[in-house]
Amino acid sequence: MTGGSLFLLQLLVSAFLAILFLQSGIDKIVDRQGNLSWLSGHFAKSPLAGTVPLLFTVLTITEVSAGVLSGIGFLALLFTHNPLIAFYGAIVSAIAVLCLFFGQRMAKEYPGAAILVPYFLVTLAAVYLLAQ
């Protein structure tokens, strides 16, 4: 892979993760009560039922962190060609997807868990590409 194509892939994957997690995290902040209400019902019959507000807060912080790191990493990559911040954004993004996957599996929402697999693969590709 040439340096130019690697750089382009690094930019694209960083932008993707920034958009994905900033939108998701900001939505959780803006509509906290709506999201919390829906999730409380979603996890009502799971072992996580009593921890939904705490886990929701942790997930929100994780998603916003992933988005901010990926966004700042995108800019750092664009202007300095340094992928380090974007790399950390990809790692936090992978952790966020794992949290979501865990929750879906615990709620026995298997189709929802399956939908997360492509996102996880993108985060793994991002970690690999940004480690170069």
Stockholm file with secondary structure:
# STOCKHOLM 1.0

chainA/1-132         MTGGSLFLLQLLVSAFLAILFLQSGIDKIVDRQGNLSWLSGHFAKSPLAGTVPLLFTVLTITEVSAGVLSGIGFLALLFTHNPLIAFYGAIVSAIAVLCLFFGQRMAKEYPGAAILVPYFLVTLAAVYLLAQ
#=GR chainA/1-132 SS CCHHHHHHHHHHHHHHHHHHHHHHHHHHHHTHHHHHHHHHHHTTTSTTGGGHHHHHHHHHHHHHHHHHHHHHHHHHHHHHCCCHHHHHHHHHHHHHHHHHHHHHHHTTCHHHHHHHHHHHHHHHHHHHHHTC
#=GC SS_cons         CCHHHHHHHHHHHHHHHHHHHHHHHHHHHHTHHHHHHHHHHHTTTSTTGGGHHHHHHHHHHHHHHHHHHHHHHHHHHHHHCCCHHHHHHHHHHHHHHHHHHHHHHHTTCHHHHHHHHHHHHHHHHHHHHHTC
//
